[in-house]
């Protein structure tokens, strides 16, 4: 039985996967009593690392399009990108993105639970910050489908929360730092 999943971003098809009658040797090295929970946890970490990388890409796209927009949009006879408040907002977004990017590399190299959770947390927050900055600086036109910015806005929040909410990621980072 197939059922259509409700999604915010129609460009990302969703599916529900159910494992039934899968031989243990396919899940864990051929032994009876294979580590199915361990295999599923590893798959979840990989998915989280991939989503962290996608969040960095989404944040970069939202930031790039916003910088381009504030260079063109004029108010009071000047480009709004020349206003100090706008510069600070964009700089804060860039700093969040630049601090998140190396965490993706660390997570991809190790796939350790703490590294993946740290990357997922920072990258998801950077994407969400970039989306909110883009929306504020674009104004209401950012919500419309007239700009492809709306695609990045609809993508940022689910990327932040999928495969590990911020609070779950924080808890995992703390667990990984606790000895024993």
N, C-alpha and C positions, 0 to 999 in steps of 0.2 A: 504494500500500500504506500503510495507516495502522497505527500502533502506539501503544499507550497509554504515556504518559510517567509514570514514577514520581515523585511529588511529596510533599513534606512537608505542604503546605497544600492540601487538597482543594478549597478555595474558589477556587483560582487554576488554571484550566485551562492546560495547557501545549501548545505546538504546535512542530513542527519545520517550518521554511520552507526550501524549495529553489527557487532560481531556475534555470529551464531555458528555453532558447530565447527569452529576453527581448530584444526589439530594443534596440540601443544607444541609440536616440533616447529611449526611455522611461527610461533610467537616467542620462543625462547631457547633456541639452540638444540632442539631435538630430544630433550629429556622430558620424562613424565613429570608433571608438576612444575612446568616452566614458570618463570617469573613474569606472569602477565601484568600484574600491577606495575612492576618495574619497567616493562616495555611501554606501557601506556604513559607512565610518568616521563620517560625519555622522549616519547612522541610529543607530549605536551610541552616539554622544555624546548624542543626544536621549533614547534609552532610559535611559542612565545618569542623566541629569538628572531624568527622570521617576521613576526608582527612588529617587533621593536625596530627592525631595519626598515620595514614599510612605513612606520610612524616617522622615522627620520626623513625618509623621502617625501612624505606628505607635508611635514613641517617645512622642509626646504622649498617645496613648490609653493606653498601658501606664502612664505616669506618673500620669495623671489617675485611673485605676482603682486604682492603688496608694495614692495619697493618700487616696482615699475609703475604702479598706479599712483603712488604719492609723488613721484617725479612729474607726472603729467597733470594731476588734479590741482587746480588753482583756487585759492581763496584769498581775498584781500590783495589781489594782484600778484601773489607769490605762490609758488608750488608748495603744497602742504608739507612736503618732505623737508622743507627748510625750517619748519617750526621745531623748536627744541623738544617739546612734549612728544611729537611724532618720532623724532630721532631717538629719544630715550626708549620709547616703547619698542621700536624696531631693534635697537641695540640689546635690550633685555631679551627679546625673542631670539636674536642671533646667539647670544651667550648661552641660553638654555639649549639651543640646538648644538652648539659646539661642545658643550659639556656632555651631551648625550651621545654624540657620534662615536667616541672611543669606547664607550660601554658596549655598543653593538659589536665592535670588533672583538672585545674581550669575551663576550657571550658566545659569539660564533666560534671562537677558538677553543673554549673550554667546555661549553654547554653545562657547566656546573650550576646547580640550582640557584646559588646566591648571585652568580654573575648574570644569569639570565633574568632573574627577578630585578636586579639593579638596572639592567638595560631596559627591560620592559617598563619599569617605573619611570625612569628619566625620559625615555623616548616618547612614551605615551603622554607625559606631562608637557614635553616640548611641542609635540604635535597639537595638543589641545590649546596651549598658549599661542602658538602660531595662528591657529584657526580663529581664536578669539581676537587677537590683534588684527588679523586680516578683516574680520567682520567689523570691528570698531572703526578701522581706518577707511574701509570701503563704504561704510554706511549701509543703508537698506538694500542697495543694489547687490551686495554680497550674498543676500539670501536668494536672489532670483536665479533662474537657470540661464539668464542672459550671459552670465560669466561662468566659466567653468570652475571658478572659485567655490561655488556652491557644492560641487563634488567633493572638494577637499574639506569643506566644513562638515559635510555629512559623514566623512570618513574618519575625522579626527577623534570624535568621542567614542565610537565603537572600538577603534584601535587602542585607545587608552584602557578600556575596560575588558576587552576580550582576552581570554586565556590568562586571566590574572588581574583582578582589580588593583588599584593603587594600594589599598590597605593590605591585600593579600601579598602583594610584592614586598611591601615594607616588612611584613612579618617574616617572609622567607629570607630577606636580607639579614634581618636580626638573627634568625635561626642559624644562618651560615656563619655569622660572626661569633656566635656563642661556642666556646670550647666544650667538647665532650659530647 
